[in-house]
Amino acid sequence: MDAYNTDVRGLLREWRSDKGIDPEPMKAYAASGYAAKIATERVGGNQAGWGA
């Protein structure tokens, strides 16, 4: 059960940097403006779900 006790965050940051990807994915997502863009696009749309 060593997998549960292993912190790989540093390794992932390094791997992402090596690939040219932002090492902090949540900060990159927040800074991208994507959440605001899709929220704007979905205004007035039809809800979907089990009861639709």
mmCIF entry with sequence, helices, sheets and N, C-alpha, C, O atoms, coordinates in Angstrom:
data_MODEL
# 
_entry.id   MODEL 
# 
_entity.id                         1 
_entity.type                       polymer 
_entity.pdbx_number_of_molecules   1 
# 
_entity_poly.entity_id                      1 
_entity_poly.type                           'polypeptide(L)' 
_entity_poly.nstd_linkage                   no 
_entity_poly.nstd_monomer                   no 
_entity_poly.pdbx_seq_one_letter_code       MDAYNTDVRGLLREWRSDKGIDPEPMKAYAASGYAAKIATERVGGNQAGWGA 
_entity_poly.pdbx_seq_one_letter_code_can   MDAYNTDVRGLLREWRSDKGIDPEPMKAYAASGYAAKIATERVGGNQAGWGA 
_entity_poly.pdbx_strand_id                 A 
# 
loop_
_entity_poly_seq.entity_id 
_entity_poly_seq.num 
_entity_poly_seq.mon_id 
_entity_poly_seq.hetero 
1 1  MET n 
1 2  ASP n 
1 3  ALA n 
1 4  TYR n 
1 5  ASN n 
1 6  THR n 
1 7  ASP n 
1 8  VAL n 
1 9  ARG n 
1 10 GLY n 
1 11 LEU n 
1 12 LEU n 
1 13 ARG n 
1 14 GLU n 
1 15 TRP n 
1 16 ARG n 
1 17 SER n 
1 18 ASP n 
1 19 LYS n 
1 20 GLY n 
1 21 ILE n 
1 22 ASP n 
1 23 PRO n 
1 24 GLU n 
1 25 PRO n 
1 26 MET n 
1 27 LYS n 
1 28 ALA n 
1 29 TYR n 
1 30 ALA n 
1 31 ALA n 
1 32 SER n 
1 33 GLY n 
1 34 TYR n 
1 35 ALA n 
1 36 ALA n 
1 37 LYS n 
1 38 ILE n 
1 39 ALA n 
1 40 THR n 
1 41 GLU n 
1 42 ARG n 
1 43 VAL n 
1 44 GLY n 
1 45 GLY n 
1 46 ASN n 
1 47 GLN n 
1 48 ALA n 
1 49 GLY n 
1 50 TRP n 
1 51 GLY n 
1 52 ALA n 
# 
_struct_asym.id          A 
_struct_asym.entity_id   1 
# 
loop_
_struct_conf.conf_type_id 
_struct_conf.id 
_struct_conf.pdbx_PDB_helix_id 
_struct_conf.beg_label_comp_id 
_struct_conf.beg_label_asym_id 
_struct_conf.beg_label_seq_id 
_struct_conf.pdbx_beg_PDB_ins_code 
_struct_conf.end_label_comp_id 
_struct_conf.end_label_asym_id 
_struct_conf.end_label_seq_id 
_struct_conf.pdbx_end_PDB_ins_code 
_struct_conf.beg_auth_comp_id 
_struct_conf.beg_auth_asym_id 
_struct_conf.beg_auth_seq_id 
_struct_conf.end_auth_comp_id 
_struct_conf.end_auth_asym_id 
_struct_conf.end_auth_seq_id 
_struct_conf.pdbx_PDB_helix_class 
_struct_conf.details 
_struct_conf.pdbx_PDB_helix_length 
HELX_P HELX_P1 AA1 ASP A 2  ? ASN A 5  ? ASP A 2  ASN A 5  5 ? 4  
HELX_P HELX_P2 AA2 ARG A 9  ? ASP A 18 ? ARG A 9  ASP A 18 1 ? 10 
HELX_P HELX_P3 AA3 PRO A 25 ? SER A 32 ? PRO A 25 SER A 32 1 ? 8  
HELX_P HELX_P4 AA4 TYR A 34 ? GLU A 41 ? TYR A 34 GLU A 41 1 ? 8  
# 
_struct_conf_type.id          HELX_P 
_struct_conf_type.criteria    ? 
_struct_conf_type.reference   ? 
# 
loop_
_atom_site.group_PDB 
_atom_site.id 
_atom_site.type_symbol 
_atom_site.label_atom_id 
_atom_site.label_alt_id 
_atom_site.label_comp_id 
_atom_site.label_asym_id 
_atom_site.label_entity_id 
_atom_site.label_seq_id 
_atom_site.pdbx_PDB_ins_code 
_atom_site.Cartn_x 
_atom_site.Cartn_y 
_atom_site.Cartn_z 
_atom_site.occupancy 
_atom_site.B_iso_or_equiv 
_atom_site.pdbx_formal_charge 
_atom_site.auth_seq_id 
_atom_site.auth_comp_id 
_atom_site.auth_asym_id 
_atom_site.auth_atom_id 
_atom_site.pdbx_PDB_model_num 
ATOM 1   N N  . MET A 1 1  ? 0.818   -1.197 0.000   1.00 0.00 ? 1  MET A N  1 
ATOM 2   C CA . MET A 1 1  ? 0.000   0.000  0.000   1.00 0.00 ? 1  MET A CA 1 
ATOM 3   C C  . MET A 1 1  ? 0.861   1.260  0.000   1.00 0.00 ? 1  MET A C  1 
ATOM 4   O O  . MET A 1 1  ? 0.441   2.295  0.517   1.00 0.00 ? 1  MET A O  1 
ATOM 5   N N  . ASP A 1 2  ? 2.027   1.185  -0.559  1.00 0.00 ? 2  ASP A N  1 
ATOM 6   C CA . ASP A 1 2  ? 2.933   2.321  -0.608  1.00 0.00 ? 2  ASP A CA 1 
ATOM 7   C C  . ASP A 1 2  ? 2.394   3.441  -1.496  1.00 0.00 ? 2  ASP A C  1 
ATOM 8   O O  . ASP A 1 2  ? 2.758   4.603  -1.318  1.00 0.00 ? 2  ASP A O  1 
ATOM 9   N N  . ALA A 1 3  ? 1.544   3.103  -2.434  1.00 0.00 ? 3  ALA A N  1 
ATOM 10  C CA . ALA A 1 3  ? 1.013   4.111  -3.351  1.00 0.00 ? 3  ALA A CA 1 
ATOM 11  C C  . ALA A 1 3  ? 0.219   5.183  -2.609  1.00 0.00 ? 3  ALA A C  1 
ATOM 12  O O  . ALA A 1 3  ? 0.201   6.340  -3.028  1.00 0.00 ? 3  ALA A O  1 
ATOM 13  N N  . TYR A 1 4  ? -0.423  4.816  -1.533  1.00 0.00 ? 4  TYR A N  1 
ATOM 14  C CA . TYR A 1 4  ? -1.217  5.776  -0.775  1.00 0.00 ? 4  TYR A CA 1 
ATOM 15  C C  . TYR A 1 4  ? -0.343  6.706  0.057   1.00 0.00 ? 4  TYR A C  1 
ATOM 16  O O  . TYR A 1 4  ? -0.809  7.758  0.493   1.00 0.00 ? 4  TYR A O  1 
ATOM 17  N N  . ASN A 1 5  ? 0.887   6.346  0.280   1.00 0.00 ? 5  ASN A N  1 
ATOM 18  C CA . ASN A 1 5  ? 1.788   7.140  1.102   1.00 0.00 ? 5  ASN A CA 1 
ATOM 19  C C  . ASN A 1 5  ? 2.834   7.878  0.278   1.00 0.00 ? 5  ASN A C  1 
ATOM 20  O O  . ASN A 1 5  ? 3.755   8.468  0.843   1.00 0.00 ? 5  ASN A O  1 
ATOM 21  N N  . THR A 1 6  ? 2.714   7.858  -1.032  1.00 0.00 ? 6  THR A N  1 
ATOM 22  C CA . THR A 1 6  ? 3.705   8.476  -1.911  1.00 0.00 ? 6  THR A CA 1 
ATOM 23  C C  . THR A 1 6  ? 3.168   9.796  -2.449  1.00 0.00 ? 6  THR A C  1 
ATOM 24  O O  . THR A 1 6  ? 2.096   9.840  -3.052  1.00 0.00 ? 6  THR A O  1 
ATOM 25  N N  . ASP A 1 7  ? 3.915   10.863 -2.230  1.00 0.00 ? 7  ASP A N  1 
ATOM 26  C CA . ASP A 1 7  ? 3.527   12.187 -2.723  1.00 0.00 ? 7  ASP A CA 1 
ATOM 27  C C  . ASP A 1 7  ? 4.223   12.422 -4.064  1.00 0.00 ? 7  ASP A C  1 
ATOM 28  O O  . ASP A 1 7  ? 5.444   12.576 -4.113  1.00 0.00 ? 7  ASP A O  1 
ATOM 29  N N  . VAL A 1 8  ? 3.461   12.449 -5.133  1.00 0.00 ? 8  VAL A N  1 
ATOM 30  C CA . VAL A 1 8  ? 4.031   12.591 -6.477  1.00 0.00 ? 8  VAL A CA 1 
ATOM 31  C C  . VAL A 1 8  ? 3.822   13.989 -7.057  1.00 0.00 ? 8  VAL A C  1 
ATOM 32  O O  . VAL A 1 8  ? 4.083   14.215 -8.239  1.00 0.00 ? 8  VAL A O  1 
ATOM 33  N N  . ARG A 1 9  ? 3.356   14.919 -6.242  1.00 0.00 ? 9  ARG A N  1 
ATOM 34  C CA . ARG A 1 9  ? 3.070   16.266 -6.754  1.00 0.00 ? 9  ARG A CA 1 
ATOM 35  C C  . ARG A 1 9  ? 4.306   16.923 -7.361  1.00 0.00 ? 9  ARG A C  1 
ATOM 36  O O  . ARG A 1 9  ? 4.220   17.535 -8.426  1.00 0.00 ? 9  ARG A O  1 
ATOM 37  N N  . GLY A 1 10 ? 5.443   16.804 -6.701  1.00 0.00 ? 10 GLY A N  1 
ATOM 38  C CA . GLY A 1 10 ? 6.675   17.391 -7.235  1.00 0.00 ? 10 GLY A CA 1 
ATOM 39  C C  . GLY A 1 10 ? 7.069   16.764 -8.561  1.00 0.00 ? 10 GLY A C  1 
ATOM 40  O O  . GLY A 1 10 ? 7.472   17.461 -9.491  1.00 0.00 ? 10 GLY A O  1 
ATOM 41  N N  . LEU A 1 11 ? 6.951   15.456 -8.643  1.00 0.00 ? 11 LEU A N  1 
ATOM 42  C CA . LEU A 1 11 ? 7.267   14.738 -9.876  1.00 0.00 ? 11 LEU A CA 1 
ATOM 43  C C  . LEU A 1 11 ? 6.342   15.180 -11.015 1.00 0.00 ? 11 LEU A C  1 
ATOM 44  O O  . LEU A 1 11 ? 6.790   15.373 -12.145 1.00 0.00 ? 11 LEU A O  1 
ATOM 45  N N  . LEU A 1 12 ? 5.063   15.335 -10.713 1.00 0.00 ? 12 LEU A N  1 
ATOM 46  C CA . LEU A 1 12 ? 4.111   15.782 -11.734 1.00 0.00 ? 12 LEU A CA 1 
ATOM 47  C C  . LEU A 1 12 ? 4.400   17.209 -12.191 1.00 0.00 ? 12 LEU A C  1 
ATOM 48  O O  . LEU A 1 12 ? 4.320   17.510 -13.382 1.00 0.00 ? 12 LEU A O  1 
ATOM 49  N N  . ARG A 1 13 ? 4.739   18.093 -11.242 1.00 0.00 ? 13 ARG A N  1 
ATOM 50  C CA . ARG A 1 13 ? 5.094   19.467 -11.626 1.00 0.00 ? 13 ARG A CA 1 
ATOM 51  C C  . ARG A 1 13 ? 6.301   19.468 -12.562 1.00 0.00 ? 13 ARG A C  1 
ATOM 52  O O  . ARG A 1 13 ? 6.322   20.186 -13.562 1.00 0.00 ? 13 ARG A O  1 
ATOM 53  N N  . GLU A 1 14 ? 7.295   18.663 -12.229 1.00 0.00 ? 14 GLU A N  1 
ATOM 54  C CA . GLU A 1 14 ? 8.502   18.575 -13.061 1.00 0.00 ? 14 GLU A CA 1 
ATOM 55  C C  . GLU A 1 14 ? 8.164   18.024 -14.447 1.00 0.00 ? 14 GLU A C  1 
ATOM 56  O O  . GLU A 1 14 ? 8.625   18.559 -15.456 1.00 0.00 ? 14 GLU A O  1 
ATOM 57  N N  . TRP A 1 15 ? 7.371   16.969 -14.500 1.00 0.00 ? 15 TRP A N  1 
ATOM 58  C CA . TRP A 1 15 ? 6.988   16.356 -15.773 1.00 0.00 ? 15 TRP A CA 1 
ATOM 59  C C  . TRP A 1 15 ? 6.228   17.359 -16.640 1.00 0.00 ? 15 TRP A C  1 
ATOM 60  O O  . TRP A 1 15 ? 6.495   17.479 -17.836 1.00 0.00 ? 15 TRP A O  1 
ATOM 61  N N  . ARG A 1 16 ? 5.278   18.081 -16.032 1.00 0.00 ? 16 ARG A N  1 
ATOM 62  C CA . ARG A 1 16 ? 4.494   19.063 -16.779 1.00 0.00 ? 16 ARG A CA 1 
ATOM 63  C C  . ARG A 1 16 ? 5.385   20.174 -17.315 1.00 0.00 ? 16 ARG A C  1 
ATOM 64  O O  . ARG A 1 16 ? 5.217   20.610 -18.453 1.00 0.00 ? 16 ARG A O  1 
ATOM 65  N N  . SER A 1 17 ? 6.333   20.635 -16.502 1.00 0.00 ? 17 SER A N  1 
ATOM 66  C CA . SER A 1 17 ? 7.266   21.678 -16.950 1.00 0.00 ? 17 SER A CA 1 
ATOM 67  C C  . SER A 1 17 ? 8.113   21.195 -18.116 1.00 0.00 ? 17 SER A C  1 
ATOM 68  O O  . SER A 1 17 ? 8.334   21.931 -19.077 1.00 0.00 ? 17 SER A O  1 
ATOM 69  N N  . ASP A 1 18 ? 8.585   19.959 -18.029 1.00 0.00 ? 18 ASP A N  1 
ATOM 70  C CA . ASP A 1 18 ? 9.395   19.387 -19.110 1.00 0.00 ? 18 ASP A CA 1 
ATOM 71  C C  . ASP A 1 18 ? 8.618   19.300 -20.422 1.00 0.00 ? 18 ASP A C  1 
ATOM 72  O O  . ASP A 1 18 ? 9.203   19.396 -21.501 1.00 0.00 ? 18 ASP A O  1 
ATOM 73  N N  . LYS A 1 19 ? 7.308   19.120 -20.329 1.00 0.00 ? 19 LYS A N  1 
ATOM 74  C CA . LYS A 1 19 ? 6.458   19.003 -21.522 1.00 0.00 ? 19 LYS A CA 1 
ATOM 75  C C  . LYS A 1 19 ? 5.964   20.360 -22.018 1.00 0.00 ? 19 LYS A C  1 
ATOM 76  O O  . LYS A 1 19 ? 5.251   20.434 -23.019 1.00 0.00 ? 19 LYS A O  1 
ATOM 77  N N  . GLY A 1 20 ? 6.339   21.435 -21.320 1.00 0.00 ? 20 GLY A N  1 
ATOM 78  C CA . GLY A 1 20 ? 5.895   22.759 -21.722 1.00 0.00 ? 20 GLY A CA 1 
ATOM 79  C C  . GLY A 1 20 ? 4.484   23.085 -21.270 1.00 0.00 ? 20 GLY A C  1 
ATOM 80  O O  . GLY A 1 20 ? 3.852   24.004 -21.791 1.00 0.00 ? 20 GLY A O  1 
ATOM 81  N N  . ILE A 1 21 ? 3.997   22.336 -20.308 1.00 0.00 ? 21 ILE A N  1 
ATOM 82  C CA . ILE A 1 21 ? 2.653   22.530 -19.770 1.00 0.00 ? 21 ILE A CA 1 
ATOM 83  C C  . ILE A 1 21 ? 2.788   23.265 -18.439 1.00 0.00 ? 21 ILE A C  1 
ATOM 84  O O  . ILE A 1 21 ? 3.758   23.060 -17.709 1.00 0.00 ? 21 ILE A O  1 
ATOM 85  N N  . ASP A 1 22 ? 1.825   24.112 -18.127 1.00 0.00 ? 22 ASP A N  1 
ATOM 86  C CA . ASP A 1 22 ? 1.864   24.828 -16.853 1.00 0.00 ? 22 ASP A CA 1 
ATOM 87  C C  . ASP A 1 22 ? 1.944   23.820 -15.704 1.00 0.00 ? 22 ASP A C  1 
ATOM 88  O O  . ASP A 1 22 ? 1.141   22.888 -15.651 1.00 0.00 ? 22 ASP A O  1 
ATOM 89  N N  . PRO A 1 23 ? 2.889   23.990 -14.795 1.00 0.00 ? 23 PRO A N  1 
ATOM 90  C CA . PRO A 1 23 ? 3.056   23.031 -13.704 1.00 0.00 ? 23 PRO A CA 1 
ATOM 91  C C  . PRO A 1 23 ? 1.936   23.074 -12.670 1.00 0.00 ? 23 PRO A C  1 
ATOM 92  O O  . PRO A 1 23 ? 1.831   22.170 -11.840 1.00 0.00 ? 23 PRO A O  1 
ATOM 93  N N  . GLU A 1 24 ? 1.106   24.099 -12.704 1.00 0.00 ? 24 GLU A N  1 
ATOM 94  C CA . GLU A 1 24 ? -0.017  24.227 -11.770 1.00 0.00 ? 24 GLU A CA 1 
ATOM 95  C C  . GLU A 1 24 ? -1.322  24.229 -12.567 1.00 0.00 ? 24 GLU A C  1 
ATOM 96  O O  . GLU A 1 24 ? -1.795  25.298 -12.954 1.00 0.00 ? 24 GLU A O  1 
ATOM 97  N N  . PRO A 1 25 ? -1.914  23.066 -12.822 1.00 0.00 ? 25 PRO A N  1 
ATOM 98  C CA . PRO A 1 25 ? -3.071  22.984 -13.718 1.00 0.00 ? 25 PRO A CA 1 
ATOM 99  C C  . PRO A 1 25 ? -4.308  23.746 -13.237 1.00 0.00 ? 25 PRO A C  1 
ATOM 100 O O  . PRO A 1 25 ? -5.026  24.319 -14.057 1.00 0.00 ? 25 PRO A O  1 
ATOM 101 N N  . MET A 1 26 ? -4.567  23.767 -11.949 1.00 0.00 ? 26 MET A N  1 
ATOM 102 C CA . MET A 1 26 ? -5.754  24.470 -11.469 1.00 0.00 ? 26 MET A CA 1 
ATOM 103 C C  . MET A 1 26 ? -5.594  25.984 -11.612 1.00 0.00 ? 26 MET A C  1 
ATOM 104 O O  . MET A 1 26 ? -6.550  26.679 -11.954 1.00 0.00 ? 26 MET A O  1 
ATOM 105 N N  . LYS A 1 27 ? -4.404  26.488 -11.356 1.00 0.00 ? 27 LYS A N  1 
ATOM 106 C CA . LYS A 1 27 ? -4.153  27.919 -11.548 1.00 0.00 ? 27 LYS A CA 1 
ATOM 107 C C  . LYS A 1 27 ? -4.234  28.274 -13.026 1.00 0.00 ? 27 LYS A C  1 
ATOM 108 O O  . LYS A 1 27 ? -4.753  29.331 -13.382 1.00 0.00 ? 27 LYS A O  1 
ATOM 109 N N  . ALA A 1 28 ? -3.730  27.408 -13.880 1.00 0.00 ? 28 ALA A N  1 
ATOM 110 C CA . ALA A 1 28 ? -3.781  27.649 -15.325 1.00 0.00 ? 28 ALA A CA 1 
ATOM 111 C C  . ALA A 1 28 ? -5.228  27.667 -15.809 1.00 0.00 ? 28 ALA A C  1 
ATOM 112 O O  . ALA A 1 28 ? -5.591  28.503 -16.638 1.00 0.00 ? 28 ALA A O  1 
ATOM 113 N N  . TYR A 1 29 ? -6.050  26.764 -15.306 1.00 0.00 ? 29 TYR A N  1 
ATOM 114 C CA . TYR A 1 29 ? -7.469  26.720 -15.681 1.00 0.00 ? 29 TYR A CA 1 
ATOM 115 C C  . TYR A 1 29 ? -8.172  28.001 -15.241 1.00 0.00 ? 29 TYR A C  1 
ATOM 116 O O  . TYR A 1 29 ? -8.924  28.597 -16.011 1.00 0.00 ? 29 TYR A O  1 
ATOM 117 N N  . ALA A 1 30 ? -7.925  28.421 -14.002 1.00 0.00 ? 30 ALA A N  1 
ATOM 118 C CA . ALA A 1 30 ? -8.561  29.635 -13.494 1.00 0.00 ? 30 ALA A CA 1 
ATOM 119 C C  . ALA A 1 30 ? -8.137  30.855 -14.304 1.00 0.00 ? 30 ALA A C  1 
ATOM 120 O O  . ALA A 1 30 ? -8.959  31.725 -14.588 1.00 0.00 ? 30 ALA A O  1 
ATOM 121 N N  . ALA A 1 31 ? -6.882  30.925 -14.673 1.00 0.00 ? 31 ALA A N  1 
ATOM 122 C CA . ALA A 1 31 ? -6.361  32.069 -15.425 1.00 0.00 ? 31 ALA A CA 1 
ATOM 123 C C  . ALA A 1 31 ? -6.794  32.057 -16.887 1.00 0.00 ? 31 ALA A C  1 
ATOM 124 O O  . ALA A 1 31 ? -6.756  33.094 -17.549 1.00 0.00 ? 31 ALA A O  1 
ATOM 125 N N  . SER A 1 32 ? -7.204  30.902 -17.394 1.00 0.00 ? 32 SER A N  1 
ATOM 126 C CA . SER A 1 32 ? -7.539  30.789 -18.816 1.00 0.00 ? 32 SER A CA 1 
ATOM 127 C C  . SER A 1 32 ? -8.841  31.486 -19.188 1.00 0.00 ? 32 SER A C  1 
ATOM 128 O O  . SER A 1 32 ? -9.031  31.865 -20.344 1.00 0.00 ? 32 SER A O  1 
ATOM 129 N N  . GLY A 1 33 ? -9.739  31.658 -18.223 1.00 0.00 ? 33 GLY A N  1 
ATOM 130 C CA . GLY A 1 33 ? -11.029 32.264 -18.516 1.00 0.00 ? 33 GLY A CA 1 
ATOM 131 C C  . GLY A 1 33 ? -12.023 31.292 -19.126 1.00 0.00 ? 33 GLY A C  1 
ATOM 132 O O  . GLY A 1 33 ? -13.119 31.696 -19.515 1.00 0.00 ? 33 GLY A O  1 
ATOM 133 N N  . TYR A 1 34 ? -11.663 30.023 -19.216 1.00 0.00 ? 34 TYR A N  1 
ATOM 134 C CA . TYR A 1 34 ? -12.532 29.033 -19.851 1.00 0.00 ? 34 TYR A CA 1 
ATOM 135 C C  . TYR A 1 34 ? -13.854 28.867 -19.101 1.00 0.00 ? 34 TYR A C  1 
ATOM 136 O O  . TYR A 1 34 ? -14.906 28.737 -19.726 1.00 0.00 ? 34 TYR A O  1 
ATOM 137 N N  . ALA A 1 35 ? -13.809 28.870 -17.766 1.00 0.00 ? 35 ALA A N  1 
ATOM 138 C CA . ALA A 1 35 ? -15.033 28.690 -16.978 1.00 0.00 ? 35 ALA A CA 1 
ATOM 139 C C  . ALA A 1 35 ? -16.032 29.807 -17.273 1.00 0.00 ? 35 ALA A C  1 
ATOM 140 O O  . ALA A 1 35 ? -17.224 29.545 -17.434 1.00 0.00 ? 35 ALA A O  1 
ATOM 141 N N  . ALA A 1 36 ? -15.559 31.037 -17.344 1.00 0.00 ? 36 ALA A N  1 
ATOM 142 C CA . ALA A 1 36 ? -16.440 32.166 -17.654 1.00 0.00 ? 36 ALA A CA 1 
ATOM 143 C C  . ALA A 1 36 ? -16.980 32.058 -19.077 1.00 0.00 ? 36 ALA A C  1 
ATOM 144 O O  . ALA A 1 36 ? -18.138 32.388 -19.331 1.00 0.00 ? 36 ALA A O  1 
ATOM 145 N N  . LYS A 1 37 ? -16.154 31.604 -19.990 1.00 0.00 ? 37 LYS A N  1 
ATOM 146 C CA . LYS A 1 37 ? -16.562 31.467 -21.393 1.00 0.00 ? 37 LYS A CA 1 
ATOM 147 C C  . LYS A 1 37 ? -17.700 30.467 -21.534 1.00 0.00 ? 37 LYS A C  1 
ATOM 148 O O  . LYS A 1 37 ? -18.697 30.752 -22.199 1.00 0.00 ? 37 LYS A O  1 
ATOM 149 N N  . ILE A 1 38 ? -17.563 29.305 -20.919 1.00 0.00 ? 38 ILE A N  1 
ATOM 150 C CA . ILE A 1 38 ? -18.615 28.300 -21.076 1.00 0.00 ? 38 ILE A CA 1 
ATOM 151 C C  . ILE A 1 38 ? -19.865 28.684 -20.296 1.00 0.00 ? 38 ILE A C  1 
ATOM 152 O O  . ILE A 1 38 ? -20.973 28.335 -20.702 1.00 0.00 ? 38 ILE A O  1 
ATOM 153 N N  . ALA A 1 39 ? -19.708 29.400 -19.178 1.00 0.00 ? 39 ALA A N  1 
ATOM 154 C CA . ALA A 1 39 ? -20.878 29.862 -18.430 1.00 0.00 ? 39 ALA A CA 1 
ATOM 155 C C  . ALA A 1 39 ? -21.686 30.834 -19.281 1.00 0.00 ? 39 ALA A C  1 
ATOM 156 O O  . ALA A 1 39 ? -22.916 30.780 -19.286 1.00 0.00 ? 39 ALA A O  1 
ATOM 157 N N  . THR A 1 40 ? -21.008 31.715 -19.995 1.00 0.00 ? 40 THR A N  1 
ATOM 158 C CA . THR A 1 40 ? -21.671 32.677 -20.876 1.00 0.00 ? 40 THR A CA 1 
ATOM 159 C C  . THR A 1 40 ? -22.371 31.964 -22.027 1.00 0.00 ? 40 THR A C  1 
ATOM 160 O O  . THR A 1 40 ? -23.488 32.329 -22.394 1.00 0.00 ? 40 THR A O  1 
ATOM 161 N N  . GLU A 1 41 ? -21.733 30.965 -22.591 1.00 0.00 ? 41 GLU A N  1 
ATOM 162 C CA . GLU A 1 41 ? -22.309 30.232 -23.722 1.00 0.00 ? 41 GLU A CA 1 
ATOM 163 C C  . GLU A 1 41 ? -23.533 29.425 -23.327 1.00 0.00 ? 41 GLU A C  1 
ATOM 164 O O  . GLU A 1 41 ? -24.389 29.151 -24.167 1.00 0.00 ? 41 GLU A O  1 
ATOM 165 N N  . ARG A 1 42 ? -23.628 29.045 -22.069 1.00 0.00 ? 42 ARG A N  1 
ATOM 166 C CA . ARG A 1 42 ? -24.710 28.158 -21.633 1.00 0.00 ? 42 ARG A CA 1 
ATOM 167 C C  . ARG A 1 42 ? -25.918 28.900 -21.077 1.00 0.00 ? 42 ARG A C  1 
ATOM 168 O O  . ARG A 1 42 ? -26.906 28.260 -20.713 1.00 0.00 ? 42 ARG A O  1 
ATOM 169 N N  . VAL A 1 43 ? -25.874 30.210 -21.000 1.00 0.00 ? 43 VAL A N  1 
ATOM 170 C CA . VAL A 1 43 ? -26.996 30.983 -20.473 1.00 0.00 ? 43 VAL A CA 1 
ATOM 171 C C  . VAL A 1 43 ? -28.200 30.789 -21.384 1.00 0.00 ? 43 VAL A C  1 
ATOM 172 O O  . VAL A 1 43 ? -28.104 30.931 -22.603 1.00 0.00 ? 43 VAL A O  1 
ATOM 173 N N  . GLY A 1 44 ? -29.337 30.461 -20.771 1.00 0.00 ? 44 GLY A N  1 
ATOM 174 C CA . GLY A 1 44 ? -30.566 30.310 -21.531 1.00 0.00 ? 44 GLY A CA 1 
ATOM 175 C C  . GLY A 1 44 ? -30.726 28.967 -22.211 1.00 0.00 ? 44 GLY A C  1 
ATOM 176 O O  . GLY A 1 44 ? -31.716 28.748 -22.910 1.00 0.00 ? 44 GLY A O  1 
ATOM 177 N N  . GLY A 1 45 ? -29.793 28.074 -22.030 1.00 0.00 ? 45 GLY A N  1 
ATOM 178 C CA . GLY A 1 45 ? -29.898 26.756 -22.652 1.00 0.00 ? 45 GLY A CA 1 
ATOM 179 C C  . GLY A 1 45 ? -30.891 25.870 -21.924 1.00 0.00 ? 45 GLY A C  1 
ATOM 180 O O  . GLY A 1 45 ? -31.406 26.237 -20.867 1.00 0.00 ? 45 GLY A O  1 
ATOM 181 N N  . ASN A 1 46 ? -31.152 24.726 -22.482 1.00 0.00 ? 46 ASN A N  1 
ATOM 182 C CA . ASN A 1 46 ? -32.055 23.765 -21.861 1.00 0.00 ? 46 ASN A CA 1 
ATOM 183 C C  . ASN A 1 46 ? -31.297 22.899 -20.870 1.00 0.00 ? 46 ASN A C  1 
ATOM 184 O O  . ASN A 1 46 ? -30.187 22.442 -21.141 1.00 0.00 ? 46 ASN A O  1 
ATOM 185 N N  . GLN A 1 47 ? -31.918 22.683 -19.717 1.00 0.00 ? 47 GLN A N  1 
ATOM 186 C CA . GLN A 1 47 ? -31.311 21.814 -18.729 1.00 0.00 ? 47 GLN A CA 1 
ATOM 187 C C  . GLN A 1 47 ? -31.420 20.373 -19.191 1.00 0.00 ? 47 GLN A C  1 
ATOM 188 O O  . GLN A 1 47 ? -32.390 19.977 -19.839 1.00 0.00 ? 47 GLN A O  1 
ATOM 189 N N  . ALA A 1 48 ? -30.416 19.610 -18.847 1.00 0.00 ? 48 ALA A N  1 
ATOM 190 C CA . ALA A 1 48 ? -30.430 18.189 -19.179 1.00 0.00 ? 48 ALA A CA 1 
ATOM 191 C C  . ALA A 1 48 ? -30.248 17.403 -17.892 1.00 0.00 ? 48 ALA A C  1 
ATOM 192 O O  . ALA A 1 48 ? -29.626 17.878 -16.941 1.00 0.00 ? 48 ALA A O  1 
ATOM 193 N N  . GLY A 1 49 ? -30.780 16.236 -17.874 1.00 0.00 ? 49 GLY A N  1 
ATOM 194 C CA . GLY A 1 49 ? -30.644 15.387 -16.692 1.00 0.00 ? 49 GLY A CA 1 
ATOM 195 C C  . GLY A 1 49 ? -31.629 14.242 -16.787 1.00 0.00 ? 49 GLY A C  1 
ATOM 196 O O  . GLY A 1 49 ? -32.247 14.011 -17.826 1.00 0.00 ? 49 GLY A O  1 
ATOM 197 N N  . TRP A 1 50 ? -31.758 13.543 -15.702 1.00 0.00 ? 50 TRP A N  1 
ATOM 198 C CA . TRP A 1 50 ? -32.632 12.369 -15.691 1.00 0.00 ? 50 TRP A CA 1 
ATOM 199 C C  . TRP A 1 50 ? -34.089 12.747 -15.924 1.00 0.00 ? 50 TRP A C  1 
ATOM 200 O O  . TRP A 1 50 ? -34.837 11.969 -16.517 1.00 0.00 ? 50 TRP A O  1 
ATOM 201 N N  . GLY A 1 51 ? -34.502 13.914 -15.476 1.00 0.00 ? 51 GLY A N  1 
ATOM 202 C CA . GLY A 1 51 ? -35.898 14.308 -15.620 1.00 0.00 ? 51 GLY A CA 1 
ATOM 203 C C  . GLY A 1 51 ? -36.190 15.089 -16.888 1.00 0.00 ? 51 GLY A C  1 
ATOM 204 O O  . GLY A 1 51 ? -37.309 15.567 -17.074 1.00 0.00 ? 51 GLY A O  1 
ATOM 205 N N  . ALA A 1 52 ? -35.211 15.224 -17.756 1.00 0.00 ? 52 ALA A N  1 
ATOM 206 C CA . ALA A 1 52 ? -35.397 16.047 -18.956 1.00 0.00 ? 52 ALA A CA 1 
ATOM 207 C C  . ALA A 1 52 ? -36.246 15.348 -19.985 1.00 0.00 ? 52 ALA A C  1 
ATOM 208 O O  . ALA A 1 52 ? -36.500 15.902 -21.055 1.00 0.00 ? 52 ALA A O  1 
# 
